[in-house]
Amino acid sequence: MIRRVFVVGAGTMGHGIAEVAALAGYEVYIYDISAEILNKAIEKIKWSLEKLYERRRISSVEEVLSRLRATLNFEEAARNSDIAIEAVPENIQLKRDIFAKLDALMHKDAILATNTSSLPISEIAEATRRPNKVVGIHFFNPPVLMQLVEIIKGNKTDDDTVRRSLEFVKSLGKTPILVNRDVPGFIVNRILGAIQNVACHLVYRGEYTPVEIDSAVRYKAGLPMGLFELRDFAGIDVGYMVAKALAERDPLFRQECPLIEEYYKKGWLGVKSGKGFYEYKSPSDRPNIPKEAGERVNVVRVLASGVNMAAWLLRNGIATKEDIDTGVRLGLGYPKGILQYADEWGIDEVVKELEYIYNKYGLILAKPDELLIQMLKEGKLGRKSREGFYKYAT
């Protein structure tokens, strides 16, 4: 039974995860390497809790804070906890070193979890003598507000660890989705990576402009942000590092969009630097994206690579269609799941646009997946044929 939670790392994700666990009633240790970092983390948690109190989401700030213990004593926290959630920077050797220490200190039934968004769970687990107890528990930023959590099985993660991890995440009031195999990018970032990569190539090859694509996805597909607007907001440097990590580990992502490296090297990092795909006078600026700018854009062409990647995930047994669509809705904020979009557009239309991109530009991410081709042959075209990824009565 999980009673105490040990969060390793008090940065943006770490202190958010610690707050979520404390809100759910768990006793929480939060560790970092300096008192200054920990003090800042507690201040941020306190500020967040006060906002929740103002909105009447909690009855007492002090009660939640009383369950949080900031500590510089790694050993004590590890020995006293039932689950550790590592949330340090995306450096695999650093994570492996931490997991080796956790393995030596935590009791035999403890769960060793990593919040990594891009590094292989199995490589991290190799640093322990209990890879069956190592799992990915990937929260989305900010953890307090984002409902979605990805649970990722490593090569040796056992079923009991997966079950307990799912129960733990549900006890936090979050919605877990299961990633059955340790693939780069998991579910949400893998689908987003495919969409963003192909969209960037369409701009690089002169097919569309950033504002045209962003207008189309916002006003035609109902996405909360444009694809290039999102890149600027998240940081082009962050996107560059994620793309590099994916490219190093997965042949499907080897054709990186040259624009991202170019902008990265120029220091055009998006909102934080005042310039990216758009220009910003202040961090609160939002780019002007007129509705009419996207009129000529085929939105299926722009988003079809996301369907293609979702089909790949489904065909390879990495996730269910329900978990894929839940991930896209809750993790990316799309009004519908990517497979629901595909059924509405028509699988034949999706394949046609993928073939257009693949034949014209040779992008591997746009080579139609075997599952889509099979669905096309079987006449499973989506709503218009009453069956696609889902079945329809009318």
Phi, psi and chi 1 to 4 in degrees:
 res  aa     phi    psi   chi1   chi2   chi3   chi4
   1 MET       -  137.4 -175.7  175.1  176.8      -
   2 ILE   -91.0  119.9  -64.6  172.5      -      -
   3 ARG  -116.0  -42.0  -64.8 -174.4 -179.4   85.9
   4 ARG  -118.4  138.7  -67.1 -172.2 -158.8   81.4
   5 VAL  -115.3  133.8  178.3      -      -      -
   6 PHE  -112.6  112.3  179.2   22.0      -      -
   7 VAL  -100.1  118.9  179.2      -      -      -
   8 VAL   -98.7  108.7 -176.3      -      -      -
   9 GLY   111.4  122.9      -      -      -      -
  10 ALA  -111.7   25.2      -      -      -      -
  11 GLY   -75.6 -159.9      -      -      -      -
  12 THR   -54.0  -49.3  -58.3      -      -      -
  13 MET   -75.3  -41.7  -67.1  -56.1  -65.7      -
  14 GLY   -59.8  -49.5      -      -      -      -
  15 HIS   -70.7  -27.5   73.4   68.8      -      -
  16 GLY   -67.7  -42.5      -      -      -      -
  17 ILE   -65.0  -42.5  -65.7  166.1      -      -
  18 ALA   -60.5  -41.4      -      -      -      -
  19 GLU   -63.8  -44.3 -179.3 -179.2   -9.5      -
  20 VAL   -59.8  -44.3  166.9      -      -      -
  21 ALA   -65.5  -41.3      -      -      -      -
  22 ALA   -65.9  -39.2      -      -      -      -
  23 LEU   -61.0  -32.4  -79.3  165.1      -      -
  24 ALA   -81.6   -1.7      -      -      -      -
  25 GLY   101.5    3.0      -      -      -      -
  26 TYR   -82.4  150.0  -70.5   99.8      -      -
  27 GLU   -78.9  130.9  -61.6  -65.7  -36.7      -
  28 VAL  -128.5  127.1 -177.1      -      -      -
  29 TYR   -95.7  134.3  -71.2   95.9      -      -
  30 ILE  -123.9  123.8  180.0  168.5      -      -
  31 TYR  -117.0  143.9  164.8   87.0      -      -
  32 ASP  -153.7  179.1 -144.3  -57.9      -      -
  33 ILE   -84.1  -10.4   56.1  173.6      -      -
  34 SER  -142.9  151.4   79.0      -      -      -
  35 ALA   -64.3  -33.2      -      -      -      -
  36 GLU   -62.6  -45.8 -177.8 -176.4    0.9      -
  37 ILE   -62.6  -43.2  -65.8  170.9      -      -
  38 LEU   -65.0  -41.8  -72.2  170.2      -      -
  39 ASN   -61.4  -42.4  -70.9  -22.3      -      -
  40 LYS   -63.7  -39.9  -74.6  179.7 -179.7  176.5
  41 ALA   -62.8  -45.3      -      -      -      -
  42 ILE   -64.2  -38.7  -65.1  -60.7      -      -
  43 GLU   -62.0  -41.8  -76.9  -56.7  -49.7      -
  44 LYS   -67.0  -39.8  -72.9  174.5 -179.0  174.8
  45 ILE   -63.2  -43.9  -68.6  170.8      -      -
  46 LYS   -60.6  -43.7 -173.2  177.7  178.9 -176.8
  47 TRP   -60.1  -45.2  176.5   86.6      -      -
  48 SER   -63.3  -42.9  173.3      -      -      -
  49 LEU   -64.6  -37.0  -68.2  172.5      -      -
  50 GLU   -63.7  -36.6  -75.3  169.3   -9.0      -
  51 LYS   -65.3  -41.3  -66.9  -66.3  179.4 -173.6
  52 LEU   -64.3  -37.2  -67.3  174.7      -      -
  53 TYR   -65.5  -43.2  178.5   76.4      -      -
  54 GLU   -60.2  -33.6  -73.0  170.1   13.1      -
  55 ARG   -88.7    6.1  -65.1  172.7 -165.6  151.4
  56 ARG    62.5   30.2  -61.5 -176.5  179.6 -179.5
  57 ARG   -85.1  -24.3  -63.5  -89.6  -58.7  -82.5
  58 ILE  -133.7  158.7   59.5  172.5      -      -
  59 SER   -97.0  -18.1   57.0      -      -      -
  60 SER  -155.1  124.1  169.4      -      -      -
  61 VAL   -69.7  -43.2  172.0      -      -      -
  62 GLU   -63.6  -36.9  -70.5   71.3   25.2      -
  63 GLU   -62.5  -42.8 -176.7 -172.1  -17.3      -
  64 VAL   -67.7  -44.7  179.3      -      -      -
  65 LEU   -60.7  -30.5  -76.8  174.0      -      -
  66 SER   -66.2  -18.9   71.7      -      -      -
  67 ARG   -90.0   -3.6  -67.4 -166.1  -76.6  -90.0
  68 LEU  -102.7  132.8  -83.9  163.6      -      -
  69 ARG  -128.4  108.4 -178.4  174.3  171.1 -174.6
  70 ALA   -77.5  132.9      -      -      -      -
  71 THR  -144.1  148.2 -177.4      -      -      -
  72 LEU  -100.6   -1.1  -64.4  168.9      -      -
  73 ASN   -96.8   89.6 -168.9  -31.0      -      -
  74 PHE   -59.9  -44.9 -173.8  100.5      -      -
  75 GLU   -61.7  -47.9  -70.5   75.1   11.8      -
  76 GLU   -61.1  -45.7 -179.8 -169.0   12.7      -
  77 ALA   -63.1  -42.2      -      -      -      -
  78 ALA   -64.5  -43.7      -      -      -      -
  79 ARG   -65.7  -30.9  -74.4 -163.2  179.6   98.0
  80 ASN   -93.9    0.0  -70.0  -25.5      -      -
  81 SER  -109.6  158.3  -61.5      -      -      -
  82 ASP  -103.8  -18.1  -54.5  -57.7      -      -
  83 ILE  -146.9  138.1 -176.9  171.4      -      -
  84 ALA  -113.2  135.6      -      -      -      -
  85 ILE  -120.7  109.8  -56.0  173.4      -      -
  86 GLU   -83.8  130.0  164.9  -87.6  -49.8      -
  87 ALA  -138.6   52.6      -      -      -      -
  88 VAL   -98.0  173.0  -56.4      -      -      -
  89 PRO   -54.8  156.9  -28.2   36.2      -      -
  90 GLU   -76.0   66.1  -64.3  -75.2   76.2      -
  91 ASN  -121.8  113.2  176.5  -46.0      -      -
  92 ILE   -66.0  -33.1 -162.7  155.6      -      -
  93 GLN   -69.6  -39.2 -169.4   53.4   53.7      -
  94 LEU   -60.1  -45.1  174.2   60.9      -      -
  95 LYS   -64.7  -42.8  -69.6  177.8 -174.0  -70.1
  96 ARG   -61.9  -39.8  -76.0  169.6   61.8   89.9
  97 ASP   -62.7  -42.1  -69.8  -13.8      -      -
  98 ILE   -65.2  -42.4  -72.2  167.7      -      -
  99 PHE   -67.8  -32.8  -88.6   72.9      -      -
 100 ALA   -63.5  -39.9      -      -      -      -
 101 LYS   -68.5  -42.4  -72.4  176.2   68.2  177.3
 102 LEU   -61.2  -42.0  -69.0  170.8      -      -
 103 ASP   -59.7  -40.4 -179.3   37.0      -      -
 104 ALA   -72.6  -26.2      -      -      -      -
 105 LEU  -104.5  -33.1  -66.3  164.1      -      -
 106 MET   -82.6  154.0  -63.2 -172.4   77.7      -
 107 HIS   -66.2  161.9   66.6   75.7      -      -
 108 LYS   -63.8  -24.3   65.2 -179.2  178.7   64.0
 109 ASP   -96.6    0.8  -66.2  -38.0      -      -
 110 ALA   -67.0  146.9      -      -      -      -
 111 ILE   -92.8  132.3  -65.8  172.9      -      -
 112 LEU  -108.5  107.9  -81.1   53.9      -      -
 113 ALA  -116.3  147.9      -      -      -      -
 114 THR  -119.3  142.1  173.8      -      -      -
 115 ASN   -94.1   13.6 -177.1   58.5      -      -
 116 THR   -53.8  145.2 -176.4      -      -      -
 117 SER  -104.1   -8.3   61.5      -      -      -
 118 SER  -145.1  -14.3   60.8      -      -      -
 119 LEU   -95.5  148.1  -63.4  173.4      -      -
 120 PRO   -67.1  128.7  -18.0   31.0      -      -
 121 ILE   -59.8  -41.4  -49.0  -56.1      -      -
 122 SER   -65.1  -36.1  -55.6      -      -      -
 123 GLU   -67.2  -36.9  -72.8 -176.7   31.8      -
 124 ILE   -68.8  -41.2  -64.8  167.8      -      -
 125 ALA   -64.0  -26.9      -      -      -      -
 126 GLU   -60.8  -20.1  -74.0  170.9   -0.4      -
 127 ALA   -78.2   -3.4      -      -      -      -
 128 THR  -115.6  167.8   75.8      -      -      -
 129 ARG   -95.9    5.8  -65.9  163.1  -63.4  173.2
 130 ARG  -136.6   61.9   48.1  170.4  133.1  178.2
 131 PRO   -60.6  -19.2   20.5  -31.8      -      -
 132 ASN   -68.6  -19.9   59.8  -48.5      -      -
 133 LYS  -100.1    4.4  -62.3  -66.2 -177.7 -172.5
 134 VAL   -98.5  133.9  177.4      -      -      -
 135 VAL  -147.1  155.2   67.1      -      -      -
 136 GLY   -90.8  129.1      -      -      -      -
 137 ILE  -126.4   93.2  -60.5 -175.7      -      -
 138 HIS   -98.2  105.6  175.4 -138.7      -      -
 139 PHE   -82.4  158.1  -68.8   79.1      -      -
 140 PHE  -107.7  153.4  -74.0   72.8      -      -
 141 ASN   -92.3  130.4 -167.7   23.3      -      -
 142 PRO   -84.8  136.6   28.2  -30.7      -      -
 143 PRO   -57.0  -32.4  -25.7   35.8      -      -
 144 VAL   -66.8  -35.2  176.4      -      -      -
 145 LEU   -96.2  -32.2  -60.8  179.8      -      -
 146 MET   -79.9  130.5  -66.5  -65.9  -79.4      -
 147 GLN   -81.4  -26.3 -173.6   69.0   18.1      -
 148 LEU   -85.1  142.1 -173.3   73.2      -      -
 149 VAL  -139.0  128.2  178.6      -      -      -
 150 GLU   -90.8  129.6  -70.5  176.9  -41.9      -
 151 ILE  -103.8  119.5  -55.2  -71.0      -      -
 152 ILE  -115.6  125.5  -53.5  101.0      -      -
 153 LYS   -82.1  129.3  -70.9  177.6   70.2  172.4
 154 GLY   -79.4  176.7      -      -      -      -
 155 ASN   -58.5  -28.5  -67.1  -15.7      -      -
 156 LYS  -119.4    6.8  -63.6 -178.5  179.4  177.9
 157 THR   -61.5  128.3  -49.5      -      -      -
 158 ASP   -87.2  165.4   62.9   32.5      -      -
 159 ASP   -63.7  -34.2  -69.3  -17.9      -      -
 160 ASP   -64.9  -40.2 -178.9   64.0      -      -
 161 THR   -65.3  -40.1  -60.0      -      -      -
 162 VAL   -63.5  -46.7  170.8      -      -      -
 163 ARG   -59.5  -47.9  177.7 -172.4   59.2   76.7
 164 ARG   -65.4  -35.9  -67.6  168.8   63.5 -150.3
 165 SER   -66.8  -41.9  -61.9      -      -      -
 166 LEU   -62.0  -44.3  -73.3  165.1      -      -
 167 GLU   -63.1  -41.0  -72.0  174.1   -3.3      -
 168 PHE   -62.5  -47.1  170.3   69.4      -      -
 169 VAL   -63.2  -41.0  168.2      -      -      -
 170 LYS   -62.8  -35.8  -71.9  175.4 -176.1  175.0
 171 SER   -66.6  -19.6   77.6      -      -      -
 172 LEU   -82.2   -3.8  -59.0  177.4      -      -
 173 GLY    82.0   17.9      -      -      -      -
 174 LYS  -103.8  167.1  -58.5  -63.3 -178.2 -176.1
 175 THR  -106.8  110.4  -58.0      -      -      -
 176 PRO   -88.4  147.0   31.0  -30.6      -      -
 177 ILE  -124.4  148.2   57.5  173.9      -      -
 178 LEU  -103.7  127.9 -179.3   59.9      -      -
 179 VAL  -103.5  107.6 -172.4      -      -      -
 180 ASN   -74.4  -16.0  -74.6  -53.1      -      -
 181 ARG  -141.4  146.1 -151.9  170.5   83.2 -140.0
 182 ASP   -79.3   81.2 -171.9    7.4      -      -
 183 VAL  -106.3  146.9  -65.8      -      -      -
 184 PRO   -55.8  131.4  -25.6   34.6      -      -
 185 GLY    85.7   -9.9      -      -      -      -
 186 PHE    56.7 -125.6  -48.2  138.1      -      -
 187 ILE  -102.5  -62.4  -64.6  172.6      -      -
 188 VAL   -66.8  -51.1  176.0      -      -      -
 189 ASN   -69.3  -24.5  -76.1  -24.5      -      -
 190 ARG   -69.7  -44.9 -166.0  173.4  178.2   88.2
 191 ILE   -67.0  -46.0  -70.3  170.6      -      -
 192 LEU   -61.7  -41.0  177.9   61.9      -      -
 193 GLY   -60.5  -40.7      -      -      -      -
 194 ALA   -65.1  -46.2      -      -      -      -
 195 ILE   -61.5  -49.3  -68.4  170.7      -      -
 196 GLN   -65.8  -38.9  -73.2 -169.4  -35.6      -
 197 ASN   -63.5  -48.2 -173.5  -71.4      -      -
 198 VAL   -67.5  -41.0  170.6      -      -      -
 199 ALA   -60.2  -41.0      -      -      -      -
 200 CYS   -64.7  -40.5 -175.9      -      -      -
 201 HIS   -63.1  -37.8  -86.6  -74.9      -      -
 202 LEU   -63.2  -33.8  -68.8  175.2      -      -
 203 VAL   -74.0  -45.7  168.2      -      -      -
 204 TYR   -59.5  -36.8  177.8   67.7      -      -
 205 ARG   -85.1    0.4  -50.1  -61.2  177.8  100.2
 206 GLY    85.2   10.2      -      -      -      -
 207 GLU   -68.6  -46.4 -175.9  108.1    6.2      -
 208 TYR  -139.8  171.3  -60.6  125.8      -      -
 209 THR  -104.4  161.5   65.8      -      -      -
 210 PRO   -55.6  -43.1  -28.6   36.7      -      -
 211 VAL   -69.1  -31.5   72.5      -      -      -
 212 GLU   -65.7  -45.8  -75.2  174.9  -26.4      -
 213 ILE   -65.1  -44.7  -74.5  179.0      -      -
 214 ASP   -64.1  -37.5  -77.8    0.7      -      -
 215 SER   -64.4  -43.7  173.0      -      -      -
 216 ALA   -63.9  -46.1      -      -      -      -
 217 VAL   -71.0  -30.2  -61.3      -      -      -
 218 ARG   -75.9  -47.8  -81.2  178.2   57.7  175.8
 219 TYR   -93.1  -24.4  -61.9  109.4      -      -
 220 LYS   -95.1  -37.9  -69.3 -178.4 -179.8 -179.7
 221 ALA  -102.0  -13.0      -      -      -      -
 222 GLY    78.9   18.7      -      -      -      -
 223 LEU   -67.1  147.6  -88.7   53.1      -      -
 224 PRO   -68.9  -27.8   22.3  -31.9      -      -
 225 MET  -141.3  154.4  -66.8 -178.9   79.1      -
 226 GLY   -68.4  157.7      -      -      -      -
 227 LEU   -65.4  -38.0  -60.0  177.1      -      -
 228 PHE   -84.2  -30.3  -63.9   92.8      -      -
 229 GLU   -60.1  -43.8 -179.7 -174.0   13.0      -
 230 LEU   -63.9  -41.6  177.5   59.7      -      -
 231 ARG   -58.4  -45.0  -81.4 -166.5 -179.8  -85.6
 232 ASP   -65.0  -40.2  -82.2    0.5      -      -
 233 PHE   -67.7  -44.6  178.6   76.7      -      -
 234 ALA   -73.8  -25.2      -      -      -      -
 235 GLY   106.0  118.7      -      -      -      -
 236 ILE   -65.8  -27.7  -73.6  169.1      -      -
 237 ASP   -65.0  -39.8   51.1  -20.7      -      -
 238 VAL   -64.7  -45.7  174.3      -      -      -
 239 GLY   -61.2  -37.2      -      -      -      -
 240 TYR   -63.8  -44.7  175.1   71.0      -      -
 241 MET   -66.4  -40.6  -64.7  -56.8  178.9      -
 242 VAL   -64.7  -43.3  170.6      -      -      -
 243 ALA   -61.9  -39.5      -      -      -      -
 244 LYS   -62.6  -45.1  -78.9  -75.7 -178.3 -165.0
 245 ALA   -62.7  -40.8      -      -      -      -
 246 LEU   -66.7  -43.9  -78.2  171.6      -      -
 247 ALA   -63.9  -35.8      -      -      -      -
 248 GLU   -67.8  -28.1  -74.6  169.2    8.2      -
 249 ARG  -111.0   -7.6  -69.4  175.8  169.1   85.0
 250 ASP  -146.2  118.1 -165.1  -38.9      -      -
 251 PRO   -58.0  -27.9  -21.1   30.9      -      -
 252 LEU   -63.5  -22.5  -70.8  175.2      -      -
 253 PHE  -107.2   14.9  -72.4   90.7      -      -
 254 ARG   -70.7  -25.1  -64.3 -101.2  161.2   91.1
 255 GLN   -86.3   74.9  -65.9  165.0  -58.9      -
 256 GLU   -68.6  147.6  -62.5  172.0   71.4      -
 257 CYS   -73.2  121.3  177.6      -      -      -
 258 PRO   -59.3  -26.2  -22.5   33.4      -      -
 259 LEU   -61.7  -35.4  -74.9  177.7      -      -
 260 ILE   -67.2  -45.4  -56.4  -55.5      -      -
 261 GLU   -64.8  -39.3 -175.5  170.6   14.2      -
 262 GLU   -60.8  -48.4  178.1 -171.2  -30.7      -
 263 TYR   -65.9  -39.0  -77.9   26.7      -      -
 264 TYR   -59.7  -46.2  174.0   74.2      -      -
 265 LYS   -70.0  -27.7  -72.2 -178.2  175.2  177.2
 266 LYS   -81.4  -10.2  -74.8 -179.6  175.9  177.0
 267 GLY    80.9   15.6      -      -      -      -
 268 TRP   -86.8   85.3  -63.5   -5.0      -      -
 269 LEU   -99.1    3.7  -52.9 -178.6      -      -
 270 GLY   103.4 -144.9      -      -      -      -
 271 VAL   -55.5  -42.5  175.4      -      -      -
 272 LYS   -63.7  -26.1   68.5  176.2   78.0  174.7
 273 SER  -107.5   -2.0   69.0      -      -      -
 274 GLY    87.1   -6.4      -      -      -      -
 275 LYS  -153.8  136.8 -179.7  175.8  174.4   61.4
 276 GLY  -152.0 -118.2      -      -      -      -
 277 PHE   -77.4  -18.5  -73.3   97.8      -      -
 278 TYR  -129.0  171.6  -59.6   94.2      -      -
 279 GLU  -109.7  147.0  -67.2 -168.4    2.7      -
 280 TYR  -133.9  127.3  -54.2   86.3      -      -
 281 LYS   -83.7  -25.6  -69.0  179.0 -178.5  175.6
 282 SER  -149.1  160.2   75.6      -      -      -
 283 PRO   -60.5  -19.3  -23.9   34.2      -      -
 284 SER   -89.5   -4.0   59.8      -      -      -
 285 ASP   -63.6  143.7  -89.3    4.9      -      -
 286 ARG  -119.4  139.4  -70.1  -71.8  -62.4  -92.5
 287 PRO   -66.3  150.8   21.3  -29.8      -      -
 288 ASN   -82.9  113.2  178.6   34.2      -      -
 289 ILE  -123.6   91.4  -57.5  172.6      -      -
 290 PRO   -68.5  148.4   -7.4   19.6      -      -
 291 LYS   -61.5  -38.8 -173.7  175.0 -177.4  178.5
 292 GLU   -71.9  -15.6   60.3  -87.3   14.5      -
 293 ALA   -63.6  -27.7      -      -      -      -
 294 GLY   -98.5   11.7      -      -      -      -
 295 GLU   -58.5  -38.6  -75.0  176.7   -0.2      -
 296 ARG   -86.7   -4.4   76.8  178.5 -173.2   92.9
 297 VAL   -82.3  133.3  175.3      -      -      -
 298 ASN   -86.0  104.4 -176.6  -31.6      -      -
 299 VAL   -66.7  -27.6   76.8      -      -      -
 300 VAL   -65.3  -40.1 -178.7      -      -      -
 301 ARG   -59.6  -40.3 -176.4  173.7  -60.1  169.7
 302 VAL   -69.7  -38.0  173.6      -      -      -
 303 LEU  -103.3   -5.2  -62.8  175.5      -      -
 304 ALA   -60.1  -31.5      -      -      -      -
 305 SER   -65.0  -26.7   58.1      -      -      -
 306 GLY   -68.4  -40.0      -      -      -      -
 307 VAL   -63.8  -42.5  177.4      -      -      -
 308 ASN   -59.7  -43.7 -152.9   34.8      -      -
 309 MET   -69.2  -37.7 -175.3   53.8   67.7      -
 310 ALA   -63.2  -39.0      -      -      -      -
 311 ALA   -63.8  -39.9      -      -      -      -
 312 TRP   -61.4  -44.7 -176.6   91.0      -      -
 313 LEU   -61.5  -42.8  -71.2  165.1      -      -
 314 LEU   -68.0  -46.4 -169.5   56.0      -      -
 315 ARG   -63.2  -33.9  178.0  171.9   59.8   83.1
 316 ASN   -88.7    6.1  -75.8  -75.3      -      -
 317 GLY    69.9   22.7      -      -      -      -
 318 ILE   -81.8  -29.4  -69.8  156.2      -      -
 319 ALA  -156.9  157.1      -      -      -      -
 320 THR   -80.4  161.4   64.1      -      -      -
 321 LYS   -62.9  -35.5   62.0 -171.4  176.0 -173.6
 322 GLU   -65.4  -43.3  -68.2   81.3    8.1      -
 323 ASP   -69.2  -35.3  -84.1    1.1      -      -
 324 ILE   -61.6  -48.6  -70.9  168.1      -      -
 325 ASP   -70.2  -36.1  -83.6   -6.9      -      -
 326 THR   -61.8  -42.1  -63.7      -      -      -
 327 GLY   -60.7  -43.2      -      -      -      -
 328 VAL   -67.7  -40.4  168.5      -      -      -
 329 ARG   -69.4  -48.6  -75.7 -171.4  -63.0  101.3
 330 LEU   -85.0  -30.3  -62.6 -177.0      -      -
 331 GLY   -85.9  -34.4      -      -      -      -
 332 LEU  -108.5  -11.2  -60.7  178.7      -      -
 333 GLY    77.9   16.5      -      -      -      -
 334 TYR   -70.8  144.1  -70.1   12.2      -      -
 335 PRO   -67.6  -21.0   19.9  -29.8      -      -
 336 LYS  -137.0  160.2  -60.4  168.1 -171.0  169.2
 337 GLY   -70.1  155.7      -      -      -      -
 338 ILE   -64.6  -31.8 -163.7   70.6      -      -
 339 LEU   -76.5  -29.2  -60.6  175.5      -      -
 340 GLN   -66.6  -41.8  -68.3  173.7  -46.5      -
 341 TYR   -57.8  -46.1  -86.7  116.9      -      -
 342 ALA   -58.6  -43.4      -      -      -      -
 343 ASP   -63.8  -34.8  -82.9   -0.1      -      -
 344 GLU   -72.3  -42.8  -72.3 -168.2    6.9      -
 345 TRP   -69.2  -35.2  -63.4  -32.3      -      -
 346 GLY   106.0  127.1      -      -      -      -
 347 ILE   -61.6  -33.9  -54.4  -55.0      -      -
 348 ASP   -63.0  -38.7   50.3  -17.0      -      -
 349 GLU   -68.2  -40.2  -73.2  -60.7  -49.4      -
 350 VAL   -61.7  -47.9  171.1      -      -      -
 351 VAL   -63.9  -39.9  170.4      -      -      -
 352 LYS   -59.5  -43.6 -176.8  177.8   83.7  173.4
 353 GLU   -72.2  -36.1  -66.9  -53.2  -36.4      -
 354 LEU   -62.9  -44.4  -72.1  169.0      -      -
 355 GLU   -63.4  -36.8  -72.9  176.6  -22.9      -
 356 TYR   -59.1  -49.5  168.0   86.0      -      -
 357 ILE   -66.9  -44.2  -62.9  167.9      -      -
 358 TYR   -64.5  -45.1 -178.5   63.8      -      -
 359 ASN   -70.3  -33.8  -67.5  -27.6      -      -
 360 LYS   -82.7  -39.6 -171.7  169.2 -176.3  179.6
 361 TYR  -117.0   -9.4  -57.1  121.1      -      -
 362 GLY    68.9   27.0      -      -      -      -
 363 LEU   -81.8  119.9  -63.5  178.7      -      -
 364 ILE   -60.0  -35.2  -61.1  -61.5      -      -
 365 LEU   -62.9  -17.8  -75.7  169.3      -      -
 366 ALA  -101.6    1.5      -      -      -      -
 367 LYS   -70.3  117.2 -176.9  179.0 -178.6 -178.5
 368 PRO   -54.1  129.7  -26.5   35.8      -      -
 369 ASP   -66.7  151.5 -173.2   79.2      -      -
 370 GLU   -55.0  -36.1  -66.7  169.9   29.7      -
 371 LEU   -65.0  -41.3  176.8   57.6      -      -
 372 LEU   -65.1  -41.0  -64.7  177.9      -      -
 373 ILE   -63.8  -41.8  -61.5  -60.1      -      -
 374 GLN   -63.2  -43.1 -174.9   64.6   31.4      -
 375 MET   -61.8  -38.7  -69.1  172.6   71.9      -
 376 LEU   -62.5  -45.2 -156.9   57.2      -      -
 377 LYS   -63.6  -35.0  -73.1  178.1 -178.7  175.0
 378 GLU   -86.2   -0.8  -66.1  173.6    0.5      -
 379 GLY    74.9   17.8      -      -      -      -
 380 LYS   -86.6   84.5  -64.9  177.5 -179.8  177.2
 381 LEU   -99.9   -1.0  -53.4 -178.7      -      -
 382 GLY   110.5 -148.2      -      -      -      -
 383 ARG   -56.8  -40.2  -81.8 -167.3  175.7  -85.6
 384 LYS   -64.7  -23.2   60.3 -180.0  140.6 -170.8
 385 SER  -109.9    5.7   68.5      -      -      -
 386 ARG    71.5    3.3  -63.4 -170.8 -178.0  180.0
 387 GLU  -155.2  131.9 -176.7  175.7    1.3      -
 388 GLY  -142.8 -115.1      -      -      -      -
 389 PHE   -73.3  -26.2  -71.9  103.4      -      -
 390 TYR  -124.3  166.4  -60.7   92.4      -      -
 391 LYS  -103.0  147.2  -69.1 -176.0  177.9  179.2
 392 TYR  -130.2  136.6  -57.2   90.2      -      -
 393 ALA   -72.0  -37.5      -      -      -      -
 394 THR  -136.0      -   55.8      -      -      -
